[in-house]
Amino acid sequence: MPTPSISPGSPRGERTARCSRTPRVRPQSRRIAGSGGAAAPGRGGERNKVAAGRAAPTGPARAARSGRSDGAPGPIPELTHTHMYRTHRQLRPWALVLCGLLCASAGAGPSLRSYPHSAVLDGAGAYRLHWGRRGSARAFCLEVRTHGYVGFGLSASGSMASADIVVGGVERGQPYLQDYFTDENRVLKKDPQQDYHLEYAMENSTHTILAFSRDLHTCDTNDKSITESTVRVIWAYHHKDMGEAGQNYHGSNRGTKSLRLLNPEKEVLSASLPYFDLTNKDVPVPDKDTTYWCQMFKIPIQHEKHHVTKVEPLIQKGHENLVHHILLYQCSSNLNDSVLDYGHECYHPNMPDSFLTCETVIFAWAIGGEGFTYPPHVGLSIGTASDPLFVLMEVHYDNPSYTEGLIDNSGLRLIYTPVLRKYDAGVIEAGLWVSLFHNIPPGMPEFVSEGHCTLECLEEALGAERPTGIQVFAVLLHAHLAGRAIRMRHFHNGEEQKLLAYDDEFDFNFQEFQYLKEERTILPGDNLITECHYNTVDRIRMTWGGLSTRNEMCLSYLLYYPRINLTRCASIPDIMEQLQFIGVKEIYRPVRTWPFIIKSPKQYKNLSFMDAMNKFKWSRSEGLSYNKLVLKLPVNVRCSKTDNAEWSIQGMTALPPEIERPYKTEPVICSSSSCLSCSLFFTLLFVVHIIASSKGNIELFV
């Protein structure tokens, strides 16, 4: 019988990051005149020069060698203002004062913190990225097992084409960092506007470490803005430096990984907190494209309220691409332990009736996502009569290669505490009800679908349960392979608010909760629209709403507090008006088959509506006209409670609100703080240089 394993907890997390501390200062250097780009490896006095007025790649970029013999990078020392100089005698007091001014002008202060996020970018663990916030910029630290150059970049497609790239390293004890970009033919070119700022560089016996920062929006057409959307990071490295033999090709030492670079810092939980695991036991994954496997579990914490503070995915090693997503549902509390005996395929005619009682989503995880930590004032409640006792874990297996003999033991780990938080968390599933009534023509470079959490549903549910509104703190946007972008639009009293969540570079293989920078209040009478953009240019048949990854979905999962009795707020478009677009006049009634059969006209007679839609000769112009029609169609409202109950508005027909299409994105504001500070820095640096030249032998170490 599958029962969750319970443990008092053990140390969790990865080893301490070698990039665990940021420098205290971030000064930027300039040379007075001349050209030359960023600090590239070279000879003599021309090393580390940049063009005046451009972003400096250096600063207190101190190259060092570590004497460690264990092969790991040595700890990064704290940088103070005295590290800016290599001196032949002790600095005079006046120089120390000026150095302090320089440090202050470059952004020193309590805002400089450690890198709270990290990810291993390659399978061998040779390339580790750390990152964190630095005011209006993002600070990065690369820790790579090489003595050659290290490449890092941002790319819309995950390839080298049209990418924003930075290359750096340490050559002969001197650091270098250069801002590049590539054109559509993947030709690497030096960026005339240098926007990456080198802060630290080091080599030891095995690794190169580079710390640098960049503004979120540089307004450089060769740069890629860093937004709330998914970012496809590209990486590469070589055992030689850039200058040793021209542009050394990295070979197989390259790759891409999707990340979310603007997620806020997560609360650090005690490693001693207890947890329990909900994991499948030797599930035989069929040799077919898509399998949904359901397994019932009983929550072990009963009779006393606790809060789950974090949920971590437990994906079996080697199955990272097999397990596409996991949903955890609350089931009826009237079940007994007999439902725990075995798992079964979900949505199967022979699945146990007990599965039908599980309608309320309490957690969602999707491929590529990490563990989710609840905010300090919110937790998932367990242990009381109103909390889940029996839960259903639904695992979506994606096996497009029809691999045989796969056995899976993946699941979730729930970390909990008896120290109660102020609010109980809830989940609302919003968007398009998954059905064949959601469809997308073939050959379309862009097609937009909308799922409505309607004014009518929110008016009734929130009006009865929480008239003062609920607070949304995280959103998971979900689609399948044809998905390209998703937005959650929010309307209050008919006026559009700032986007609740968005991902303009949606990646099917990377779907995780977005933490909102500011919690959003949803009030009775608001509208929420999940807007999904698809691309079907490589398809010759209709794409249908459905469970397979070759089918499509358009969903948003909203994490909010305080918990109310609303689990689903979605819509279904009217199918008959869709069929009228292709010329269908009549269907056979009463409907006895699914999908139902068409009676007339003759060209579609006795075809299912799916076959009729595929028979229609779709062109891009027809697809655009169809898209305009679908977005204006009346919708059937889905407004659900827990335990399969429904609000009275369920099943009613509503008209979608009149909204502006397409959505107008907010204008990008370029960062200017770096330009102001670099101007002051440049002036002070010049003063130091002139005075130092007359007082003694002081060399800038940049």
GUTIKOL-407369 format. One line per 3 residues: number of its first residue (from 1); their letters; for each residue x, y, z of C-alpha. Coordinates in steps of 0.05 Angstrom, whole numbers. Example, Ala and Ser with C-alpha at 12.3 -4.5 7.8 and 13.67 -1.06 7.14 Angstrom:
2
1) AS) 246 -90 156; 273 -21 143
// end
This chain:
702
1) MPT) 0 0 0; 30 67 -19; 39 108 43
4) PSI) 80 171 47; 146 165 82; 157 213 139
7) SPG) 224 239 163; 245 290 214; 285 322 158
10) SPR) 356 321 136; 402 374 108; 375 395 41
13) GER) 405 436 -14; 469 438 -52; 540 451 -29
16) TAR) 557 521 -9; 567 564 -71; 637 587 -84
19) CSR) 606 650 -110; 572 659 -43; 595 729 -28
22) TPR) 592 791 -71; 644 845 -70; 630 904 -26
25) VRP) 645 952 -81; 628 958 -154; 672 1013 -182
28) QSR) 678 1020 -257; 741 1043 -293; 749 1086 -355
31) RIA) 808 1107 -395; 811 1180 -413; 815 1176 -489
34) GSG) 820 1129 -547; 782 1069 -571; 789 996 -560
37) GAA) 729 959 -529; 731 919 -466; 790 891 -428
40) APG) 815 839 -476; 879 800 -465; 937 837 -495
43) RGG) 1004 866 -480; 1031 924 -438; 991 985 -421
46) ERN) 935 971 -471; 906 915 -427; 839 930 -394
49) KVA) 823 993 -432; 753 1013 -454; 725 1067 -497
52) AGR) 706 1130 -459; 631 1135 -447; 620 1060 -453
55) AAP) 604 1012 -397; 668 989 -364; 682 915 -360
58) TGP) 730 920 -302; 733 950 -233; 766 915 -175
61) ARA) 774 855 -220; 831 822 -183; 860 761 -215
64) ARS) 888 710 -165; 914 640 -161; 891 594 -106
67) GRS) 937 544 -75; 882 494 -60; 896 423 -79
70) DGA) 825 395 -75; 807 419 -145; 751 464 -120
73) PGP) 750 539 -129; 778 576 -70; 732 621 -30
76) IPE) 723 690 -58; 756 741 -12; 720 804 8
79) LTH) 740 862 -36; 752 929 -3; 774 995 -31
82) THM) 847 978 -19; 843 920 -70; 836 971 -126
85) YRT) 910 984 -125; 976 948 -128; 1025 993 -90
88) HRQ) 1100 996 -79; 1088 1030 -12; 1029 1041 34
91) LRP) 975 1088 9; 972 1158 38; 911 1176 80
94) WAL) 886 1223 25; 887 1165 -24; 846 1121 22
97) VLC) 794 1176 28; 790 1183 -47; 785 1108 -55
100) GLL) 727 1108 -7; 693 1161 -49; 705 1119 -111
103) CAS) 674 1058 -78; 613 1098 -56; 603 1126 -125
106) AGA) 603 1056 -154; 546 1030 -112; 577 1004 -48
109) GPS) 528 994 7; 482 945 43; 444 930 -22
112) LRS) 502 885 -45; 484 816 -22; 502 745 -37
115) YPH) 477 708 -98; 412 674 -73; 400 634 -137
118) SAV) 443 581 -170; 438 529 -225; 484 477 -255
121) LDG) 480 490 -330; 514 426 -356; 504 353 -341
124) AGA) 575 342 -315; 572 397 -263; 629 435 -295
127) YRL) 591 500 -306; 553 532 -248; 515 598 -251
130) HWG) 498 641 -190; 456 704 -194; 420 756 -153
133) RRG) 392 826 -151; 437 886 -154; 390 947 -152
136) SAR) 365 956 -223; 415 905 -248; 427 830 -243
139) AFC) 493 805 -214; 522 740 -241; 578 695 -219
142) LEV) 604 639 -264; 643 581 -234; 671 539 -290
145) RTH) 720 481 -292; 769 510 -342; 830 554 -349
148) GYV) 807 582 -415; 752 629 -434; 681 626 -407
151) GFG) 621 646 -449; 552 665 -423; 493 693 -461
154) LSA) 419 706 -468; 382 680 -529; 309 682 -551
157) SGS) 314 614 -585; 367 581 -541; 416 581 -599
160) MAS) 475 624 -619; 434 662 -670; 417 734 -650
163) ADI) 444 725 -580; 471 773 -527; 538 744 -504
166) VVG) 594 760 -456; 662 725 -457; 714 729 -403
169) GVE) 770 695 -366; 838 704 -335; 899 703 -380
172) RGQ) 970 706 -352; 942 732 -286; 901 788 -318
175) PYL) 824 788 -323; 785 804 -386; 711 811 -402
178) QDY) 682 829 -469; 609 844 -490; 592 810 -556
181) FTD) 530 796 -597; 515 750 -656; 475 762 -718
184) ENR) 423 715 -748; 480 676 -780; 513 665 -712
187) VLK) 573 710 -729; 605 736 -665; 615 811 -663
190) KDP) 642 859 -611; 587 903 -583; 605 977 -589
193) QQD) 565 989 -525; 596 950 -468; 541 936 -417
196) YHL) 572 879 -375; 613 903 -316; 667 857 -290
199) EYA) 673 857 -214; 718 800 -198; 760 747 -233
202) MEN) 800 689 -207; 833 623 -227; 855 565 -184
205) STH) 884 498 -203; 820 476 -237; 768 531 -242
208) TIL) 756 601 -269; 709 647 -231; 679 710 -261
211) AFS) 633 759 -226; 598 813 -266; 533 851 -271
214) RDL) 487 882 -323; 427 927 -323; 360 895 -337
217) HTC) 345 943 -395; 405 974 -430; 368 1000 -492
220) DTN) 425 971 -533; 393 938 -594; 446 884 -590
223) DKS) 428 867 -518; 369 826 -493; 326 855 -438
226) ITE) 319 814 -375; 245 810 -357; 196 766 -318
229) STV) 193 720 -378; 232 655 -385; 304 669 -404
232) RVI) 342 619 -447; 413 622 -421; 467 597 -467
235) WAY) 536 577 -442; 603 553 -469; 675 546 -447
238) HHK) 743 527 -475; 809 503 -445; 845 562 -480
241) DMG) 834 636 -473; 805 678 -529; 870 711 -548
244) EAG) 914 650 -553; 892 628 -622; 837 675 -644
247) QNY) 765 654 -630; 774 583 -605; 712 541 -619
250) HGS) 682 513 -557; 662 447 -590; 615 405 -547
253) NRG) 627 448 -485; 564 488 -496; 490 485 -482
256) TKS) 427 521 -462; 382 523 -401; 317 560 -388
259) LRL) 314 600 -323; 274 655 -291; 325 708 -271
262) LNP) 277 757 -236; 245 710 -186; 254 741 -116
265) EKE) 296 709 -62; 263 651 -27; 258 642 48
268) VLS) 313 597 75; 280 542 115; 311 504 171
271) ASL) 342 438 148; 312 404 210; 240 413 189
274) PYF) 201 348 182; 174 325 115; 136 269 81
277) DLT) 142 242 11; 87 224 -38; 121 181 -90
280) NKD) 99 130 -140; 123 59 -129; 151 24 -191
283) VPV) 100 51 -240; 106 17 -308; 104 74 -359
286) PDK) 70 48 -422; 106 52 -490; 58 106 -515
289) DTT) 61 180 -527; 23 205 -466; 4 173 -400
292) YWC) -30 204 -340; -19 162 -278; -60 172 -215
295) QMF) -44 148 -146; -83 161 -81; -46 178 -17
298) KIP) -67 193 55; -37 254 89; 0 228 151
301) IQH) -10 292 191; -79 290 224; -117 318 284
304) EKH) -71 379 291; -62 437 244; 6 445 209
307) HVT) 29 486 150; 67 459 90; 121 512 76
310) KVE) 155 481 16; 141 429 -38; 199 398 -75
313) PLI) 197 353 -137; 227 284 -129; 241 265 -201
316) QKG) 275 198 -212; 345 208 -240; 344 201 -315
319) HEN) 269 216 -319; 275 292 -321; 244 294 -391
322) LVH) 196 237 -379; 157 269 -322; 123 329 -353
325) HIL) 80 354 -295; 51 333 -228; -15 357 -200
328) LYQ) -38 344 -128; -113 342 -117; -154 343 -53
331) CSS) -204 286 -52; -268 272 -14; -257 263 61
334) NLN) -309 207 61; -262 157 29; -228 100 67
337) DSV) -160 67 63; -183 17 11; -171 70 -43
340) LDY) -96 67 -28; -87 -3 -54; -64 13 -125
343) GHE) -53 67 -177; -87 70 -244; -86 109 -309
346) CYH) -124 174 -301; -182 191 -347; -191 118 -364
349) PNM) -259 84 -369; -239 34 -316; -207 81 -266
352) PDS) -233 77 -194; -294 118 -177; -256 149 -119
355) FLT) -213 187 -169; -275 226 -191; -280 258 -122
358) CET) -213 292 -132; -226 360 -165; -190 411 -122
361) VIF) -118 426 -143; -75 441 -82; -7 442 -116
364) AWA) 22 440 -186; 92 427 -212; 115 426 -285
367) IGG) 177 404 -322; 240 445 -308; 212 476 -245
370) EGF) 246 476 -177; 217 468 -109; 165 520 -87
373) TYP) 172 558 -22; 111 592 6; 118 664 31
376) PHV) 132 672 106; 60 691 122; 27 635 82
379) GLS) 25 559 84; -13 500 56; -57 477 114
382) IGT) -59 403 133; -85 366 194; -155 395 205
385) ASD) -224 371 184; -227 421 126; -158 403 101
388) PLF) -141 347 52; -139 278 83; -137 237 18
391) VLM) -100 267 -41; -92 244 -112; -25 254 -146
394) EVH) -31 258 -222; 34 249 -260; 38 265 -334
397) YDN) 89 220 -370; 112 245 -438; 142 188 -478
400) PSY) 143 211 -551; 197 160 -570; 152 103 -544
403) TEG) 209 76 -501; 193 8 -470; 207 -18 -401
406) LID) 207 48 -363; 194 43 -288; 183 108 -250
409) NSG) 185 127 -176; 178 202 -180; 135 246 -135
412) LRL) 134 304 -87; 164 321 -19; 123 364 28
415) IYT) 162 401 83; 118 424 140; 120 459 208
418) PVL) 77 461 271; 92 536 275; 30 563 242
421) RKY) 30 620 193; -22 675 188; -59 651 125
424) DAG) -79 586 91; -61 582 17; -109 562 -38
427) VIE) -104 547 -112; -150 569 -168; -146 537 -237
430) AGL) -163 590 -289; -164 592 -364; -193 548 -418
433) WVS) -229 485 -397; -190 428 -429; -235 402 -486
436) LFH) -241 393 -561; -278 459 -563; -210 491 -558
439) NIP) -177 483 -626; -122 516 -668; -117 514 -744
442) PGM) -53 487 -777; 0 530 -810; -10 591 -765
445) PEF) 51 632 -743; 8 660 -688; -60 641 -661
448) VSE) -89 669 -596; -135 632 -549; -168 663 -487
451) GHC) -194 629 -425; -239 671 -381; -245 672 -306
454) TLE) -309 712 -313; -337 772 -276; -398 730 -261
457) CLE) -359 673 -227; -315 719 -186; -375 762 -167
460) EAL) -412 703 -138; -355 665 -106; -316 723 -76
463) GAE) -380 761 -58; -401 702 -15; -334 680 11
466) RPT) -288 741 13; -319 808 -6; -253 844 10
469) GIQ) -217 801 -41; -161 750 -43; -86 762 -50
472) VFA) -50 726 -107; 24 715 -94; 47 666 -148
475) VLL) 23 641 -216; 40 580 -258; 26 590 -333
478) HAH) 14 525 -370; 11 505 -443; 40 450 -488
481) LAG) 86 444 -548; 53 496 -593; 53 548 -538
484) RAI) 98 609 -549; 73 662 -499; 23 666 -443
487) RMR) -6 726 -406; -53 732 -347; -93 796 -358
490) HFH) -130 829 -300; -190 876 -306; -222 915 -249
493) NGE) -287 954 -261; -275 944 -335; -206 977 -334
496) EQK) -144 936 -349; -93 931 -293; -19 914 -299
499) LLA) -8 842 -323; -17 793 -266; 36 747 -296
502) YDD) 67 736 -365; 117 695 -402; 131 723 -472
505) EFD) 183 669 -485; 146 608 -460; 187 544 -459
508) FNF) 148 479 -458; 206 446 -422; 210 497 -366
511) QEF) 146 514 -328; 147 537 -256; 110 585 -210
514) QYL) 126 658 -219; 129 695 -153; 95 762 -159
517) KEE) 138 821 -140; 77 851 -106; 16 812 -84
520) RTI) -46 827 -125; -116 836 -97; -172 802 -136
523) LPG) -241 831 -119; -312 810 -133; -330 829 -204
526) DNL) -259 828 -231; -242 792 -296; -182 748 -307
529) ITE) -162 727 -378; -110 674 -393; -84 693 -462
532) CHY) -44 640 -498; -4 649 -563; 10 589 -607
535) NTV) 51 572 -668; 28 515 -713; 68 528 -777
538) DRI) 97 458 -774; 29 424 -769; -18 402 -825
541) RMT) -78 383 -782; -118 417 -728; -89 421 -658
544) WGG) -141 403 -606; -148 419 -532; -130 355 -495
547) LST) -84 318 -449; -27 299 -496; 32 346 -504
550) RNE) 14 345 -578; -54 372 -558; -59 440 -525
553) MCL) -78 473 -459; -85 546 -438; -85 547 -362
556) SYL) -62 589 -303; -55 564 -232; -63 621 -182
559) LYY) -34 613 -112; -69 659 -64; -94 671 7
562) PRI) -137 666 47; -166 601 21; -238 604 -3
565) NLT) -286 553 -34; -267 567 -107; -224 516 -143
568) RCA) -237 528 -217; -255 592 -255; -253 576 -329
571) SIP) -291 578 -394; -309 538 -457; -321 572 -524
574) DIM) -384 558 -563; -371 500 -612; -430 510 -659
577) EQL) -409 579 -681; -339 552 -693; -368 499 -739
580) QFI) -411 550 -775; -346 583 -797; -328 523 -839
583) GVK) -399 517 -867; -431 465 -820; -507 473 -820
586) EIY) -535 416 -778; -512 360 -732; -547 295 -713
589) RPV) -590 303 -651; -595 277 -599; -520 273 -591
592) RTW) -503 199 -578; -430 198 -599; -368 238 -582
595) PFI) -343 274 -620; -413 286 -649; -431 274 -722
598) IKS) -449 326 -775; -513 318 -816; -504 373 -867
601) PKQ) -479 400 -914; -463 342 -959; -388 353 -960
604) YKN) -386 339 -884; -444 290 -878; -430 234 -828
607) LSF) -362 263 -809; -345 279 -737; -335 352 -724
610) MDA) -261 338 -715; -256 306 -784; -296 364 -814
613) MNK) -249 415 -785; -189 377 -812; -222 371 -881
616) FKW) -231 446 -886; -177 479 -929; -143 525 -879
619) SRS) -101 584 -903; -68 636 -861; -121 687 -879
622) EGL) -176 638 -861; -140 623 -796; -136 697 -779
625) SYN) -210 707 -793; -227 646 -751; -184 673 -694
628) KLV) -222 739 -694; -288 701 -691; -268 655 -635
631) LKL) -244 711 -589; -313 744 -592; -356 681 -582
634) PVN) -399 672 -520; -368 626 -468; -395 573 -422
637) VRC) -376 589 -350; -341 538 -306; -343 559 -233
640) SKT) -328 501 -185; -324 489 -111; -289 433 -73
643) DNA) -319 362 -70; -348 369 -141; -396 424 -119
646) EWS) -412 483 -164; -430 555 -158; -497 573 -188
649) IQG) -464 609 -247; -434 542 -270; -458 525 -341
652) MTA) -486 594 -355; -467 631 -420; -430 697 -415
655) LPP) -401 746 -464; -327 760 -461; -309 831 -441
658) EIE) -292 883 -493; -216 888 -488; -160 919 -527
661) RPY) -124 870 -573; -67 860 -579; -44 876 -509
664) KTE) 0 938 -507; 64 923 -470; 91 974 -421
667) PVI) 148 1018 -448; 217 997 -426; 255 1046 -382
670) CSS) 329 1042 -393; 374 1042 -332; 413 1107 -324
673) SSC) 442 1098 -255; 504 1065 -282; 518 1125 -328
676) LSC) 511 1174 -270; 557 1134 -224; 608 1121 -279
679) SLF) 613 1196 -293; 629 1210 -221; 676 1151 -219
682) FTL) 712 1173 -281; 723 1243 -252; 749 1216 -185
685) LFV) 792 1165 -219; 825 1219 -260; 839 1259 -196
688) VHI) 869 1198 -162; 912 1184 -223; 940 1255 -228
691) IAS) 954 1262 -153; 983 1192 -147; 1029 1204 -206
694) SKG) 1060 1263 -169; 1063 1229 -101; 1090 1160 -113
697) NIE) 1091 1096 -152; 1018 1073 -150; 992 1030 -207
700) LFV) 919 1019 -220; 904 945 -217; 846 937 -264
// end
